[in-house]
Amino acid sequence: MTYLNKSDKYALFLVTKQAEVLFDNFYSLQVEWLPLSTSRLTIGSFSEFYQIVKKISPDIIHTWGTKQTLIAVPPKLFSKKIKLVNSQITSAPPNLSLTEKLLSQINFLFSDSILSNSFAGIEAYNPPKTKAEVIYNGLNAQRFKFLPERQEMRKKFGIETRFAVIMVASYSQNKDYERFFKVGWELLKLRQDTTFLGIGYYDDSEPYFRNALEIAAKSPNLKPLPGTFEVEALVNACDIGVLFSNNKVHGEGISNAVIEYMALGKPVIANDAGGTREVVHDQWNGFLIKEESPEEVALMIHNLLENPTLMEEMGRRSEERIAKDFSLDKMGAEFEKVYQKLLN
């Protein structure tokens, strides 16, 4: 929307579930926001979305999410004019559930274009090749300008050590915070000058954040933290970005956390799986982890911290890769190319 908003060719509308929009820059865009009446998608959401479509008569409906795409199928069926662009493929799960497979096949049948943010996602979902293509996520570089000073953020979040390692992800079954903080405990046996921060939103009804608190207990260097609006500034104040996923149930597409680490010039340590290996190259701008033990990963981090020249070089390579292949303008232009092809 930020990219398209620069042109006067488009009228833009955002439809979401009943929720907050947590991106400040959204409110400066010329976009009409039409939230549905419920925080969960229900049978009634089909009718509600259909009425919205009937009112605004769009040329293109661009969806993110499997259920969201399914809700867009009826308007597509009743209007030959509407083109459906389906961006539901944002991960690369090792195994799709029967329900996900069934809904995806319905969505793919009625989609005019199917976009994935990774080649790993295309492989996992196997959409019709004639409709599918990959467009990498793009970052708005403006978000990373004028960030608060590193020391200011370190003081605010209680980072008193020389180094800091951060993992940004939701506290959920899809992410492996247990592994992250176990690595932190092992690193404490090698050195005492590093803080591990795990930051992300969580659901009180689920145990994942509480589990992290239990693992991290008794060490001020291990900090599970709830989500914050200051993620970019906090990542900027750290030295290494980490993302451990639960590969048994979830496969990353192109993780926004990973490309944000890279945009801020950080070496990345993450699972050797899914779309991550398309952006992190082992021993070039970080390390890809397979079955290494927490002790082995801790030693890897220790050796990296002991080599500031290598850390700086890896961070520079990360930053250059994002500027080259993951810019907002590159992503926006590729989306617009899809739209124009369908409209023509």
Secondary structure, DSSP 8 states (H G I E B T S, - for coil): -TTGGGSSS--EEEEESS-----GGGGGS-EEEEE-SSSS--HHHHHHHHHHHHHH--SEEEE-SHHHHHHHHHHHHH-TT-EEEEEEE-B--SS--HHHHHHHHHHHHH-SEEEESSHHHHHHH---TTTEEE----B-GGGGTT---HHHHHHHTT--SSEEEEEE--BSTTB-HHHHHHHHHHHHTT-SSEEEEEE--B-TTSSHHHHHHHHHTT-TTEEEE---S-HHHHHHTSSEEEE-B-TTT--BSS-HHHHHHHHTT--EEEESSGGGGGT--BTTTEEEESS--HHHHHHHHHHHHT-HHHHHHHHHHHHHHHHHHSBHHHHHHHHHHHHHHHH-
